[in-house]
Amino acid sequence: MSCSPVIIASPRDKAAVPAMAHHRYRYRRRMLIPALLFFAAFWALPFATLLLMGMQADNSSKQIAYWAVLTHPHYLVSLVTTVALSLTVTVATLGIATIVAVFLARHFFPGRSVLLALLTFPLAFPGAVVGFLVVMMAGRQGMLAHLSMALFSERWMFAYSLSGLFVGYLYFSIPRVIMALVAASEKLDPSLEEAARSLGASTWRVVIDVIIPGLAPALFSSGALCFATCMGAFGTAFTLGTDLNVLPLTIYGEFTNYANFATAAALSVMTGGVTWLALLLARRLSEQCQETPS
C-alpha cells in the first residue's frame, strides 16, 4: 500500500502566512483611498452643498426652500408632471423594447447585427438633437404639419407639448433598454415555454407566466435606468420649449432667470431623492425576482 508524502510546514512558512494576509489588507486599504477621494469630490461634497443650500430662504416667499418647494403649487405640479411623464415613458419603452428584444433573440436573419446597431444609434445623439428631430417631425414646419395641411387644410403639431416630450424621451430611451433585454431574452429557457404549452397554456399565459417572470430582473433594472434618465433629461425638454413644466426646466429657470439658488438646490435634491428611491425599489424587486424559484 502506497502512502502519499506528508508535507510539514516550517515555522518560517507558518509565520509568513499572517504577514502576507496583513500585506494584502494594507494594499486594499491603500487602493480604497482613491475611490473615497473620488466619491467625496464628485458626489458627497456637491450633494452636501446642495443639501445645505436648500436650507436657505426662498427669494419670493422667504421661507426655507424645502418648505417652499413642498407648498408651492407650481413646484408640486412640476414634480407630479415629471414623475408621471417618466413613468409613462418607462412603461411604453419596456413594452416596445420587450417585444423587439424577444423577437431578435429568437430569430436570426441576414442583417440582424446591422438592425441592432441601428436600434442603438440614437444613443449617439445628444438631447438637443433629439429635440430637433421631434420638431422636424411634429413642429410648425414639420412633416406632420405639411401633411395635415395638404390633406385637411389645417396644421397639426404636438412637438412643443408634453406629447412631443414623450416622443423625444421614448426615442432615446428605447436604445438604452433594448440591448439589456436582448441579452436577457437569449438566456430564457425554451423548455419552460414548451412545458407550459404542453400543459395547454395559451400564448398569453406563456407570456405572462414564463417570459415576463424570466425577464423581470432585466425589466426592473433597465426600467429604473430609463426612469432616472427621463427624470433628469434637460436637452430635449429645453429644445422643445421652456414653457414645459418639468423639473429640469423648472430648476433651470430658478437658477438662471431668478437667481433663486436655494429653491433650485431644493428642487435638485427632490429630483435626486425621487430617482434614488426608484433605483432602490427596482434593485429590491430585481433581487426578489432572482431569489424566487421559478
C-alpha positions as CSV (number, residue, x, y, z in Angstrom):
1,M,0.0,0.0,0.0
2,S,1.4,3.3,-1.1
3,C,1.2,6.4,1.1
4,S,1.4,10.0,-0.1
5,P,4.1,12.1,1.4
6,V,3.1,14.4,4.2
7,I,4.4,17.9,3.9
8,I,5.0,19.7,7.2
9,A,5.2,23.5,7.0
10,S,8.2,25.0,8.7
11,P,7.8,27.7,11.4
12,R,9.0,30.3,9.0
13,D,6.3,29.4,6.5
14,K,3.6,29.5,9.2
15,A,4.8,32.9,10.2
16,A,4.8,34.1,6.6
17,V,1.0,33.5,6.1
18,P,-0.2,36.2,8.6
19,A,2.3,38.6,7.2
20,M,1.0,38.1,3.6
21,A,-2.6,38.5,4.8
22,H,-1.7,41.7,6.6
23,H,0.2,42.9,3.5
24,R,-2.9,42.3,1.3
25,Y,-5.1,44.1,3.8
26,R,-2.9,47.1,3.8
27,Y,-2.8,47.1,0.0
28,R,-6.6,47.0,-0.2
29,R,-6.8,49.9,2.2
30,R,-4.4,52.0,0.1
31,M,-6.5,51.2,-3.0
32,L,-9.6,52.3,-1.2
33,I,-8.2,55.9,-0.7
34,P,-8.5,57.0,-4.4
35,A,-12.1,55.6,-4.5
36,L,-13.1,57.5,-1.4
37,L,-11.5,60.7,-2.7
38,F,-13.3,60.4,-6.0
39,F,-16.6,59.7,-4.1
40,A,-16.1,62.7,-1.9
41,A,-15.1,65.1,-4.7
42,F,-17.7,64.2,-7.3
43,W,-20.7,63.1,-5.2
44,A,-20.5,63.7,-1.4
45,L,-19.3,67.3,-1.4
46,P,-21.5,68.6,-4.2
47,F,-24.6,66.9,-2.8
48,A,-23.8,68.1,0.7
49,T,-23.6,71.6,-0.8
50,L,-27.0,71.3,-2.4
51,L,-28.5,70.0,0.9
52,L,-27.2,73.0,2.8
53,M,-28.1,75.5,0.1
54,G,-31.7,74.2,0.2
55,M,-31.9,75.2,3.9
56,Q,-31.6,78.8,2.9
57,A,-34.6,81.1,2.3
58,D,-36.5,81.2,-1.0
59,N,-36.3,84.5,-2.8
60,S,-40.0,85.1,-3.2
61,S,-41.6,83.5,-0.1
62,K,-38.7,84.0,2.3
63,Q,-39.4,80.5,3.6
64,I,-36.9,77.7,3.8
65,A,-36.5,76.4,0.2
66,Y,-37.5,72.9,1.0
67,W,-40.8,74.1,2.6
68,A,-41.4,76.4,-0.3
69,V,-41.0,73.6,-2.8
70,L,-43.4,71.3,-0.8
71,T,-46.1,74.0,-0.5
72,H,-45.9,76.0,-3.8
73,P,-48.4,74.6,-6.4
74,H,-46.1,75.4,-9.3
75,Y,-43.3,73.2,-7.9
76,L,-45.6,70.4,-6.9
77,V,-47.2,70.3,-10.4
78,S,-43.8,70.2,-11.9
79,L,-42.8,67.3,-9.7
80,V,-46.0,65.3,-10.5
81,T,-45.8,66.1,-14.2
82,T,-42.2,64.9,-14.4
83,V,-42.8,61.7,-12.4
84,A,-45.9,60.9,-14.4
85,L,-44.2,61.5,-17.7
86,S,-41.1,59.5,-16.7
87,L,-43.4,56.6,-15.6
88,T,-45.3,56.7,-18.8
89,V,-42.2,56.7,-21.0
90,T,-40.7,53.9,-18.9
91,V,-43.8,51.7,-19.3
92,A,-44.0,52.4,-23.1
93,T,-40.3,51.8,-23.5
94,L,-40.4,48.5,-21.7
95,G,-43.4,47.3,-23.7
96,I,-41.9,48.1,-27.1
97,A,-38.3,47.0,-26.2
98,T,-39.5,43.7,-24.8
99,I,-41.4,42.7,-27.9
100,V,-38.5,43.7,-30.2
101,A,-35.9,42.1,-27.9
102,V,-37.6,38.7,-27.7
103,F,-38.1,38.7,-31.5
104,L,-34.4,39.5,-32.1
105,A,-33.2,37.0,-29.5
106,R,-35.1,34.1,-31.2
107,H,-34.8,35.0,-34.9
108,F,-31.5,35.1,-36.8
109,F,-31.6,36.5,-40.3
110,P,-29.3,38.4,-42.6
111,G,-28.7,42.0,-41.4
112,R,-29.7,41.2,-37.8
113,S,-26.5,42.8,-36.5
114,V,-27.0,45.9,-38.6
115,L,-30.5,46.2,-37.3
116,L,-29.3,46.0,-33.7
117,A,-26.7,48.7,-34.5
118,L,-29.4,50.9,-36.0
119,L,-31.6,50.5,-32.9
120,T,-28.9,51.7,-30.6
121,F,-27.8,54.5,-33.0
122,P,-29.9,57.2,-31.2
123,L,-27.5,56.8,-28.2
124,A,-25.0,58.9,-30.2
125,F,-27.4,61.9,-30.3
126,P,-27.4,64.5,-27.5
127,G,-30.7,65.6,-26.1
128,A,-30.8,68.8,-28.2
129,V,-30.5,66.8,-31.4
130,V,-33.4,64.5,-30.3
131,G,-35.5,67.6,-29.6
132,F,-34.6,69.0,-33.1
133,L,-35.8,65.7,-34.7
134,V,-39.1,65.9,-32.9
135,V,-39.5,69.5,-34.1
136,M,-38.7,68.4,-37.7
137,M,-41.3,65.7,-37.4
138,A,-44.2,67.4,-35.5
139,G,-43.3,71.1,-35.3
140,R,-44.8,74.1,-37.0
141,Q,-42.8,73.3,-40.2
142,G,-42.5,69.6,-39.6
143,M,-43.6,66.7,-41.8
144,L,-46.9,66.2,-39.9
145,A,-47.8,69.8,-40.3
146,H,-47.2,69.8,-44.0
147,L,-49.1,66.5,-44.5
148,S,-52.1,67.6,-42.4
149,M,-52.1,71.0,-44.3
150,A,-52.2,69.2,-47.6
151,L,-54.9,66.7,-46.6
152,F,-57.2,68.6,-44.2
153,S,-56.2,72.3,-44.7
154,E,-55.1,72.6,-41.1
155,R,-51.7,72.4,-39.4
156,W,-51.3,69.6,-36.9
157,M,-48.3,69.7,-34.4
158,F,-47.5,68.5,-31.0
159,A,-43.7,69.0,-30.7
160,Y,-44.0,71.8,-28.2
161,S,-46.2,70.0,-25.7
162,L,-45.8,67.0,-23.3
163,S,-46.7,64.7,-26.2
164,G,-43.7,65.9,-28.1
165,L,-41.5,65.5,-25.0
166,F,-42.9,62.0,-24.6
167,V,-41.9,61.1,-28.2
168,G,-38.5,62.6,-27.6
169,Y,-37.9,60.7,-24.4
170,L,-39.2,57.5,-25.9
171,Y,-36.8,57.9,-28.8
172,F,-33.7,58.0,-26.7
173,S,-35.0,55.6,-24.0
174,I,-35.6,52.5,-26.2
175,P,-31.9,52.1,-27.2
176,R,-30.9,52.2,-23.5
177,V,-33.2,49.3,-22.7
178,I,-33.3,47.1,-25.8
179,M,-29.7,45.7,-25.6
180,A,-30.1,44.6,-22.0
181,L,-33.4,42.9,-22.8
182,V,-32.0,41.1,-25.9
183,A,-29.2,39.7,-23.7
184,A,-31.8,38.6,-21.0
185,S,-34.1,37.1,-23.7
186,E,-31.3,34.9,-25.1
187,K,-30.9,33.4,-21.6
188,L,-34.5,32.3,-21.3
189,D,-35.0,28.5,-21.1
190,P,-37.2,27.4,-24.1
191,S,-38.1,24.1,-22.3
192,L,-40.2,26.1,-19.8
193,E,-42.3,27.5,-22.6
194,E,-42.6,24.1,-24.2
195,A,-43.7,22.6,-20.9
196,A,-46.3,25.3,-20.4
197,R,-47.7,24.8,-23.9
198,S,-47.8,21.0,-23.5
199,L,-50.0,21.6,-20.4
200,G,-52.4,23.6,-22.5
201,A,-51.3,27.2,-21.8
202,S,-52.3,29.8,-24.3
203,T,-49.8,32.2,-25.8
204,W,-50.8,35.0,-23.4
205,R,-50.4,32.6,-20.5
206,V,-46.9,31.7,-21.6
207,V,-46.0,35.3,-21.9
208,I,-47.4,36.2,-18.5
209,D,-46.3,33.2,-16.6
210,V,-43.0,32.3,-18.2
211,I,-41.5,35.0,-20.4
212,I,-42.2,38.1,-18.2
213,P,-41.1,36.4,-14.9
214,G,-37.9,35.3,-16.7
215,L,-37.2,38.8,-17.9
216,A,-38.3,40.5,-14.6
217,P,-34.8,41.3,-13.2
218,A,-33.8,42.9,-16.5
219,L,-37.1,44.7,-16.8
220,F,-36.8,46.2,-13.3
221,S,-33.1,47.3,-13.7
222,S,-33.4,48.7,-17.2
223,G,-36.8,50.3,-16.3
224,A,-35.2,52.1,-13.3
225,L,-32.4,53.5,-15.5
226,C,-34.9,54.6,-18.1
227,F,-37.0,56.4,-15.3
228,A,-33.9,58.0,-13.9
229,T,-32.8,59.3,-17.3
230,C,-36.2,60.8,-18.0
231,M,-36.4,62.5,-14.6
232,G,-33.2,64.5,-15.3
233,A,-33.2,64.9,-19.1
234,F,-32.7,68.5,-19.9
235,G,-31.5,68.9,-23.5
236,T,-34.6,67.6,-25.2
237,A,-37.0,69.5,-23.0
238,F,-35.1,72.7,-23.4
239,T,-35.1,72.4,-27.2
240,L,-38.8,71.8,-27.4
241,G,-39.7,74.8,-25.3
242,T,-39.0,76.4,-22.0
243,D,-42.8,76.6,-21.1
244,L,-43.0,72.9,-20.3
245,N,-43.5,72.5,-16.6
246,V,-41.0,69.7,-15.9
247,L,-38.4,69.6,-13.1
248,P,-35.2,70.1,-15.3
249,L,-36.6,73.2,-16.8
250,T,-38.0,74.5,-13.5
251,I,-34.6,74.1,-11.9
252,Y,-33.0,75.9,-14.9
253,G,-35.5,78.7,-14.7
254,E,-35.0,79.2,-10.9
255,F,-31.2,79.2,-11.4
256,T,-30.8,81.4,-14.4
257,N,-33.8,83.6,-14.6
258,Y,-34.4,84.4,-11.0
259,A,-31.1,83.6,-9.3
260,N,-33.1,81.6,-6.8
261,F,-30.3,79.3,-5.9
262,A,-31.8,77.9,-2.7
263,T,-35.0,76.7,-4.5
264,A,-33.0,75.4,-7.4
265,A,-30.9,73.3,-4.9
266,A,-34.0,72.1,-3.1
267,L,-35.6,71.0,-6.4
268,S,-32.4,69.3,-7.4
269,V,-32.4,67.4,-4.1
270,M,-36.0,66.4,-4.6
271,T,-35.2,65.1,-8.1
272,G,-32.3,63.1,-6.8
273,G,-34.3,61.7,-4.0
274,V,-37.2,60.5,-6.2
275,T,-34.7,59.0,-8.6
276,W,-32.8,57.3,-5.8
277,L,-36.0,55.8,-4.4
278,A,-36.9,54.4,-7.8
279,L,-33.5,52.9,-8.3
280,L,-33.6,51.4,-4.7
281,L,-37.1,49.9,-5.3
282,A,-36.1,48.4,-8.6
283,R,-33.0,46.9,-7.1
284,R,-35.0,45.3,-4.3
285,L,-37.6,43.9,-6.7
286,S,-34.9,42.6,-9.0
287,E,-33.2,40.8,-6.1
288,Q,-36.5,39.3,-5.0
289,C,-37.2,38.0,-8.6
290,Q,-33.7,36.4,-8.7
291,E,-34.2,34.7,-5.3
292,T,-37.7,33.4,-6.1
293,P,-37.5,29.9,-7.5
294,S,-39.0,29.5,-11.0
